[in-house]
Amino acid sequence: MTVQHFSPHGMLQPAPYHHVAVGTGTKHVHVSGQTARQADGTPVAPGDLAGQVAQALRNTSVGLTGAGASFADVLRLTFYVTGWSPEKITDFMAGVESVAEEIGLRLPMPPASLIGVEYLFEADVLVEVEATALLS
């Protein structure tokens, strides 16, 4: 395996993601910010954070697959969420958990950051996901 995920003793436990990823390989895969849009641009799950998280992760999976990668190869995920507040974590995690098995995203997730932002590229976009993977 090119990527090993773990959370060493002494780091916050439990967390919905691993704290550390170690990758060995030579091919880097970067999937740009994916949102809750179908391939033709049609919005998915307007106003529904959980639904948008799930669709954005599905789209991220399509990008990874296109590069010959999968979530098993992901070193890091970055989530940008509009109007973030801590009480939204339940909906956010519901979206992750609802699609994890379908797309092969093991839980806990690879190292991840969730960054609250004021606005993404269109008003109805609540979340954007970026992924970095490494292949041998």
Backbone as a chain_set.jsonl record, in Angstrom:
{"seq": "MTVQHFSPHGMLQPAPYHHVAVGTGTKHVHVSGQTARQADGTPVAPGDLAGQVAQALRNTSVGLTGAGASFADVLRLTFYVTGWSPEKITDFMAGVESVAEEIGLRLPMPPASLIGVEYLFEADVLVEVEATALLS", "coords": {"N": [[0.848, -1.182, 0.0], [0.524, 2.261, -0.724], [-0.105, 4.307, 0.974], [-0.254, 4.968, 4.383], [-2.363, 5.315, 7.115], [-2.716, 6.712, 10.348], [-3.197, 7.328, 13.893], [-1.272, 8.482, 16.254], [-0.621, 7.482, 19.659], [-1.367, 9.795, 22.185], [-2.368, 11.811, 20.667], [-5.406, 13.571, 19.899], [-8.164, 11.564, 20.579], [-11.295, 9.883, 20.262], [-11.25, 10.767, 16.798], [-12.823, 11.983, 13.795], [-11.134, 11.488, 11.745], [-7.871, 10.352, 10.674], [-4.824, 11.381, 12.181], [-2.356, 11.369, 10.947], [-0.709, 10.719, 7.873], [1.285, 8.652, 5.905], [2.939, 8.563, 2.971], [4.217, 6.684, 0.249], [5.626, 6.72, -2.863], [5.439, 7.751, -6.34], [3.708, 9.136, -7.982], [1.698, 11.86, -7.865], [-1.608, 12.803, -7.105], [-3.944, 15.272, -7.483], [-7.048, 16.362, -6.668], [-9.196, 18.811, -7.61], [-11.29, 21.326, -6.006], [-14.312, 19.895, -5.35], [-17.815, 19.999, -5.792], [-21.349, 19.854, -4.96], [-22.554, 19.055, -7.573], [-23.989, 17.76, -10.551], [-22.575, 16.144, -13.469], [-23.451, 17.707, -15.607], [-23.763, 20.149, -14.457], [-26.0, 20.536, -12.911], [-27.415, 21.394, -9.81], [-27.127, 19.506, -6.768], [-28.918, 18.452, -3.976], [-29.828, 21.047, -2.859], [-29.458, 23.397, -0.264], [-29.033, 21.44, 1.668], [-26.796, 20.303, 3.794], [-25.697, 17.741, 4.505], [-26.428, 16.192, 2.247], [-25.057, 17.582, 0.248], [-22.391, 17.26, 1.045], [-22.136, 14.497, 0.703], [-22.515, 14.254, -2.132], [-20.408, 15.846, -3.1], [-18.236, 14.341, -2.216], [-18.711, 12.018, -3.711], [-18.196, 13.047, -6.277], [-15.518, 13.678, -5.951], [-14.512, 11.106, -5.727], [-14.945, 10.212, -8.354], [-13.076, 11.807, -9.705], [-10.676, 10.855, -8.542], [-10.748, 8.151, -9.383], [-10.582, 8.519, -12.133], [-7.933, 9.198, -12.356], [-6.721, 6.869, -11.776], [-6.687, 6.256, -9.116], [-7.873, 5.787, -5.708], [-9.92, 6.269, -2.753], [-8.375, 4.927, -0.912], [-5.818, 5.66, -1.516], [-5.583, 8.252, -0.749], [-3.957, 10.926, 0.756], [-4.688, 13.25, 2.067], [-7.554, 15.198, 2.891], [-9.421, 18.132, 2.233], [-11.936, 20.171, 3.37], [-14.163, 22.729, 2.59], [-16.518, 24.728, 4.042], [-19.421, 26.616, 3.863], [-20.535, 29.266, 5.982], [-19.838, 28.024, 8.408], [-20.419, 26.491, 11.568], [-20.008, 25.037, 14.803], [-22.256, 23.396, 15.476], [-23.038, 22.277, 13.095], [-21.651, 19.981, 12.626], [-22.864, 17.489, 12.968], [-24.629, 17.171, 10.755], [-22.712, 17.387, 8.737], [-21.025, 15.122, 9.216], [-22.964, 13.15, 8.895], [-23.376, 13.256, 6.161], [-20.846, 12.41, 5.237], [-20.736, 9.797, 6.341], [-22.941, 8.621, 5.101], [-22.166, 8.06, 2.512], [-19.729, 6.836, 2.561], [-19.183, 3.96, 2.423], [-20.105, 3.389, -0.159], [-18.3, 4.802, -1.824], [-15.852, 3.883, -1.045], [-14.505, 5.111, 1.045], [-12.723, 4.897, 3.834], [-13.457, 4.896, 7.328], [-12.075, 5.925, 10.409], [-11.544, 8.947, 8.494], [-8.892, 9.839, 6.117], [-6.17, 12.096, 7.095], [-7.606, 15.262, 7.622], [-8.907, 18.537, 6.97], [-11.279, 20.897, 7.992], [-12.561, 23.766, 6.86], [-14.061, 26.735, 7.599], [-15.816, 28.973, 5.546], [-16.867, 32.116, 4.138], [-18.176, 32.275, 1.68], [-18.661, 30.368, -1.277], [-18.127, 29.579, -4.77], [-20.735, 29.863, -5.898], [-23.926, 30.875, -4.652], [-25.545, 28.74, -3.728], [-23.827, 26.685, -3.123], [-22.665, 24.763, -0.601], [-20.546, 23.264, 0.318], [-17.182, 22.26, -0.421], [-14.814, 19.95, -1.668], [-11.458, 18.916, -1.557], [-8.853, 16.737, -2.625], [-5.8, 14.983, -2.014], [-3.732, 12.577, -3.322], [-1.523, 9.719, -3.46], [0.281, 7.657, -5.567], [2.058, 4.632, -6.305]], "CA": [[0.0, 0.0, 0.0], [1.338, 3.457, -0.81], [-0.486, 5.256, 2.009], [-0.563, 4.417, 5.698], [-3.03, 6.288, 7.977], [-2.737, 6.336, 11.759], [-3.297, 8.378, 14.905], [-0.403, 8.054, 17.336], [-0.989, 7.696, 21.053], [-1.046, 11.145, 22.618], [-3.129, 12.756, 19.847], [-6.837, 13.555, 20.198], [-8.863, 10.325, 20.233], [-11.364, 9.558, 18.846], [-11.489, 11.857, 15.854], [-13.408, 11.398, 12.584], [-10.074, 11.377, 10.746], [-6.553, 10.026, 11.213], [-3.982, 12.572, 12.304], [-1.116, 11.254, 10.186], [-0.648, 9.853, 6.695], [2.622, 8.503, 5.348], [2.813, 8.067, 1.611], [5.405, 6.371, -0.523], [5.257, 6.576, -4.263], [5.993, 8.783, -7.205], [2.67, 9.828, -8.743], [0.813, 12.662, -7.035], [-2.913, 13.091, -7.69], [-4.626, 16.369, -6.792], [-8.407, 16.575, -7.177], [-9.594, 20.17, -7.253], [-12.492, 21.47, -5.212], [-15.517, 19.286, -5.909], [-19.027, 20.472, -5.147], [-22.542, 19.031, -5.162], [-23.08, 19.299, -8.921], [-23.894, 16.652, -11.493], [-21.635, 16.435, -14.548], [-23.997, 18.764, -16.468], [-23.86, 21.382, -13.682], [-27.226, 20.579, -12.124], [-27.169, 21.318, -8.369], [-27.609, 18.354, -6.016], [-29.223, 18.683, -2.56], [-29.808, 22.459, -2.461], [-29.782, 23.702, 1.124], [-28.87, 20.249, 2.508], [-25.356, 20.11, 3.983], [-25.357, 16.315, 4.431], [-26.55, 15.775, 0.852], [-23.986, 18.186, -0.545], [-21.136, 16.591, 1.409], [-22.145, 13.186, 0.041], [-22.309, 14.404, -3.575], [-19.051, 16.354, -3.333], [-17.341, 13.196, -2.058], [-18.892, 11.166, -4.902], [-17.48, 13.686, -7.379], [-14.099, 13.5, -5.655], [-14.234, 9.715, -6.079], [-14.857, 10.146, -9.821], [-11.778, 12.372, -10.066], [-9.63, 9.914, -8.148], [-10.829, 6.994, -10.271], [-10.086, 8.953, -13.437], [-6.472, 9.239, -12.29], [-6.226, 5.556, -11.386], [-6.545, 6.232, -7.661], [-9.094, 5.601, -4.928], [-9.766, 6.876, -1.434], [-7.297, 4.227, -0.204], [-4.572, 6.337, -1.858], [-5.675, 9.661, -0.353], [-3.142, 11.384, 1.877], [-5.3, 14.368, 2.777], [-8.788, 15.812, 2.401], [-9.727, 19.46, 2.736], [-13.338, 20.545, 3.184], [-14.521, 24.13, 2.791], [-17.953, 24.75, 4.319], [-19.91, 27.985, 4.042], [-21.267, 29.566, 7.203], [-19.576, 26.946, 9.365], [-20.529, 26.612, 13.021], [-19.82, 23.69, 15.361], [-23.461, 22.564, 15.492], [-23.224, 21.667, 11.777], [-20.838, 18.773, 12.497], [-23.732, 16.318, 12.86], [-25.036, 17.067, 9.344], [-21.51, 17.147, 7.954], [-20.628, 13.725, 9.377], [-24.02, 12.325, 8.302], [-23.078, 13.203, 4.733], [-19.665, 11.552, 5.058], [-21.082, 8.415, 6.671], [-23.948, 8.097, 4.167], [-21.57, 7.719, 1.225], [-18.396, 6.247, 2.763], [-19.081, 2.599, 1.887], [-20.322, 3.47, -1.618], [-17.134, 5.335, -2.541], [-14.622, 3.28, -0.531], [-13.846, 6.003, 2.003], [-12.664, 4.257, 5.148], [-13.596, 5.758, 8.493], [-11.951, 7.355, 10.239], [-11.019, 9.445, 7.221], [-7.49, 10.277, 6.092], [-6.039, 13.424, 7.672], [-8.551, 16.173, 6.979], [-9.168, 19.846, 7.547], [-12.568, 21.496, 7.673], [-12.327, 25.203, 6.936], [-15.26, 27.54, 7.407], [-15.651, 30.108, 4.643], [-18.067, 32.929, 4.009], [-18.866, 32.104, 0.404], [-17.969, 29.63, -2.329], [-18.297, 30.221, -6.067], [-22.136, 30.197, -6.135], [-24.621, 30.982, -3.368], [-26.137, 27.474, -3.273], [-22.77, 25.715, -2.828], [-22.397, 24.765, 0.832], [-19.317, 22.555, 0.647], [-16.246, 21.914, -1.499], [-13.853, 18.959, -1.175], [-10.223, 18.714, -2.31], [-8.142, 15.526, -2.209], [-4.447, 14.738, -2.478], [-3.446, 11.139, -3.255], [-0.191, 9.325, -3.89], [0.346, 6.327, -6.157], [3.431, 4.183, -6.537]], "C": [[0.887, 1.235, 0.0], [1.044, 4.455, 0.291], [-0.812, 4.507, 3.292], [-1.166, 5.536, 6.536], [-2.96, 5.799, 9.415], [-2.867, 7.567, 12.637], [-2.478, 7.936, 16.112], [-1.001, 8.322, 18.72], [-0.543, 9.097, 21.454], [-1.718, 12.213, 21.765], [-4.608, 12.567, 20.151], [-7.491, 12.281, 19.683], [-10.26, 10.38, 20.838], [-11.574, 10.829, 18.041], [-12.054, 11.219, 14.598], [-12.404, 11.248, 11.447], [-8.808, 10.915, 11.443], [-5.732, 11.303, 11.24], [-2.78, 12.555, 11.375], [-1.327, 10.351, 8.972], [0.797, 9.841, 6.219], [2.453, 7.878, 3.975], [4.161, 7.784, 0.994], [4.966, 6.13, -1.954], [5.769, 7.754, -5.065], [4.948, 9.575, -7.973], [1.719, 10.541, -7.787], [-0.481, 12.927, -7.796], [-3.561, 14.182, -6.844], [-5.988, 16.541, -7.45], [-8.861, 17.936, -6.668], [-10.915, 20.17, -6.504], [-13.737, 20.946, -5.916], [-16.725, 19.723, -5.095], [-20.177, 19.513, -5.454], [-23.213, 19.414, -6.479], [-22.988, 17.997, -9.706], [-22.962, 17.077, -12.617], [-22.126, 17.553, -15.46], [-24.178, 20.086, -15.733], [-25.103, 21.496, -12.824], [-26.903, 20.459, -10.635], [-27.803, 20.07, -7.757], [-27.811, 18.79, -4.567], [-29.145, 20.153, -2.146], [-30.25, 22.644, -1.004], [-29.567, 22.568, 2.108], [-27.381, 19.942, 2.649], [-24.966, 18.64, 3.855], [-25.395, 15.825, 2.986], [-25.446, 16.344, -0.024], [-22.631, 17.576, -0.215], [-21.043, 15.257, 0.677], [-21.855, 13.317, -1.453], [-20.912, 14.916, -3.897], [-18.03, 15.225, -3.176], [-17.488, 12.219, -3.216], [-18.104, 11.74, -6.081], [-15.969, 13.577, -7.188], [-13.667, 12.086, -6.022], [-14.091, 9.542, -7.588], [-13.511, 10.693, -10.289], [-10.629, 11.443, -9.728], [-9.589, 8.723, -9.096], [-10.274, 7.329, -11.648], [-8.571, 8.995, -13.5], [-5.875, 7.888, -11.898], [-6.04, 5.399, -9.898], [-7.899, 5.931, -7.018], [-8.895, 6.297, -3.586], [-8.7, 6.17, -0.598], [-5.945, 4.902, -0.438], [-4.51, 7.78, -1.357], [-4.831, 9.934, 0.89], [-3.893, 12.387, 2.725], [-6.571, 14.817, 2.077], [-8.919, 17.197, 3.014], [-11.163, 19.776, 2.375], [-13.479, 22.033, 3.457], [-16.033, 24.162, 2.941], [-18.388, 26.182, 4.581], [-20.672, 28.11, 5.361], [-21.058, 28.54, 8.308], [-19.829, 27.392, 10.8], [-20.493, 25.194, 13.574], [-21.07, 22.818, 15.362], [-23.75, 21.909, 14.141], [-22.464, 20.351, 11.629], [-21.701, 17.519, 12.343], [-24.172, 16.108, 11.415], [-23.841, 16.759, 8.455], [-21.12, 15.668, 8.014], [-21.689, 12.775, 8.824], [-23.792, 12.18, 6.803], [-21.899, 12.298, 4.439], [-20.063, 10.088, 5.245], [-22.057, 7.807, 5.671], [-23.339, 7.585, 2.869], [-20.252, 6.95, 1.36], [-18.27, 4.859, 2.144], [-19.187, 2.598, 0.363], [-19.058, 3.863, -2.365], [-15.813, 4.763, -2.037], [-13.834, 4.182, 0.39], [-13.889, 5.34, 3.374], [-12.777, 5.301, 6.249], [-12.821, 5.146, 9.647], [-11.274, 7.727, 8.92], [-9.51, 9.658, 7.292], [-7.383, 11.632, 6.809], [-6.886, 14.422, 6.879], [-8.59, 17.501, 7.717], [-10.535, 20.292, 7.093], [-12.403, 22.981, 7.918], [-13.636, 25.921, 6.656], [-14.955, 28.742, 6.53], [-16.965, 30.867, 4.56], [-18.874, 32.543, 2.781], [-18.01, 31.255, -0.509], [-18.447, 30.194, -3.664], [-19.736, 30.539, -6.465], [-22.872, 30.097, -4.814], [-25.168, 29.655, -2.853], [-25.1, 26.412, -2.912], [-22.405, 25.836, -1.35], [-21.06, 24.147, 1.188], [-18.507, 22.287, -0.614], [-15.215, 20.978, -0.892], [-12.656, 18.911, -2.12], [-9.527, 17.481, -1.758], [-6.736, 15.516, -2.796], [-4.153, 13.252, -2.259], [-2.034, 10.888, -3.766], [-0.235, 7.888, -4.373], [1.8, 5.927, -6.348], [3.641, 3.914, -7.997]], "O": [[1.916, 1.244, 0.674], [1.843, 5.36, 0.532], [-1.559, 3.529, 3.278], [-0.56, 6.6, 6.666], [-3.126, 4.608, 9.677], [-2.675, 8.696, 12.187], [-2.932, 7.11, 16.904], [-1.776, 9.259, 18.913], [0.551, 9.528, 21.091], [-1.65, 13.396, 22.095], [-5.013, 11.501, 20.615], [-7.388, 11.955, 18.5], [-10.376, 10.932, 21.933], [-12.029, 11.844, 18.57], [-11.803, 10.041, 14.343], [-12.778, 10.92, 10.321], [-8.675, 11.062, 12.658], [-5.926, 12.196, 10.415], [-2.238, 13.61, 11.046], [-2.036, 9.347, 9.045], [1.448, 10.883, 6.14], [1.888, 6.793, 3.84], [5.121, 8.531, 1.182], [4.012, 5.391, -2.196], [6.444, 8.639, -4.539], [5.281, 10.602, -8.565], [1.021, 9.903, -6.999], [-0.456, 13.237, -8.987], [-3.708, 14.03, -5.632], [-6.077, 16.831, -8.643], [-8.906, 18.183, -5.463], [-11.575, 19.137, -6.386], [-14.16, 21.48, -6.941], [-16.668, 19.806, -3.868], [-19.993, 18.495, -6.121], [-24.288, 20.014, -6.499], [-22.039, 17.228, -9.552], [-22.596, 18.249, -12.707], [-21.313, 18.278, -16.033], [-24.688, 21.047, -16.31], [-25.247, 22.464, -12.078], [-26.2, 19.534, -10.229], [-28.876, 19.636, -8.176], [-26.936, 19.442, -3.998], [-28.461, 20.477, -1.175], [-31.277, 22.116, -0.578], [-29.89, 22.719, 3.286], [-26.77, 19.388, 1.735], [-23.999, 18.322, 3.163], [-24.488, 15.116, 2.55], [-24.954, 15.671, -0.93], [-21.805, 17.392, -1.109], [-20.007, 14.925, 0.102], [-21.036, 12.57, -1.988], [-20.297, 14.468, -4.864], [-17.059, 15.164, -3.93], [-16.495, 11.646, -3.663], [-17.426, 11.003, -6.797], [-15.228, 13.403, -8.156], [-12.58, 11.888, -6.565], [-13.215, 8.81, -8.05], [-12.875, 10.112, -11.169], [-9.714, 11.26, -10.531], [-8.518, 8.33, -9.559], [-9.577, 6.517, -12.257], [-7.987, 8.845, -14.573], [-4.664, 7.775, -11.709], [-5.316, 4.508, -9.452], [-8.923, 5.835, -7.694], [-7.828, 6.849, -3.317], [-8.17, 6.766, 0.34], [-5.024, 4.731, 0.36], [-3.492, 8.452, -1.525], [-4.968, 9.275, 1.92], [-3.767, 12.392, 3.949], [-6.661, 14.821, 0.849], [-8.569, 17.407, 4.175], [-11.562, 19.665, 1.216], [-12.963, 22.535, 4.456], [-16.755, 23.679, 2.068], [-17.803, 26.877, 5.412], [-21.359, 27.184, 5.792], [-21.983, 28.224, 9.055], [-19.499, 28.512, 11.191], [-20.901, 24.251, 12.895], [-20.953, 21.597, 15.256], [-24.635, 21.057, 14.059], [-22.611, 19.669, 10.614], [-21.302, 16.582, 11.651], [-24.098, 14.991, 10.902], [-23.946, 15.96, 7.524], [-20.91, 15.038, 6.978], [-21.348, 11.699, 8.332], [-23.992, 11.103, 6.241], [-21.941, 11.505, 3.498], [-19.76, 9.244, 4.401], [-22.008, 6.603, 5.417], [-23.945, 6.754, 2.193], [-19.72, 6.465, 0.362], [-17.321, 4.612, 1.4], [-18.446, 1.889, -0.318], [-18.772, 3.315, -3.429], [-14.755, 5.124, -2.552], [-12.617, 4.036, 0.508], [-14.946, 5.234, 3.996], [-12.275, 6.419, 6.133], [-12.905, 3.934, 9.849], [-10.543, 6.937, 8.322], [-8.921, 9.66, 8.373], [-8.406, 12.251, 7.1], [-6.885, 14.429, 5.648], [-8.339, 17.576, 8.92], [-10.91, 20.09, 5.938], [-12.138, 23.41, 9.041], [-14.243, 25.736, 5.602], [-13.964, 29.442, 6.739], [-18.031, 30.335, 4.869], [-20.103, 32.488, 2.827], [-16.787, 31.389, -0.528], [-19.125, 31.222, -3.671], [-19.945, 31.415, -7.304], [-22.484, 29.316, -3.946], [-25.248, 29.464, -1.639], [-25.468, 25.337, -2.439], [-21.905, 26.868, -0.903], [-20.49, 24.458, 2.233], [-19.048, 22.114, -1.706], [-14.785, 21.168, 0.245], [-12.822, 18.871, -3.339], [-9.599, 17.208, -0.56], [-6.507, 15.974, -3.916], [-4.306, 12.735, -1.152], [-1.433, 11.74, -4.42], [-0.729, 7.004, -3.673], [2.668, 6.78, -6.532], [4.737, 3.525, -8.402]]}, "num_chains": 1, "name": "protein.A"}
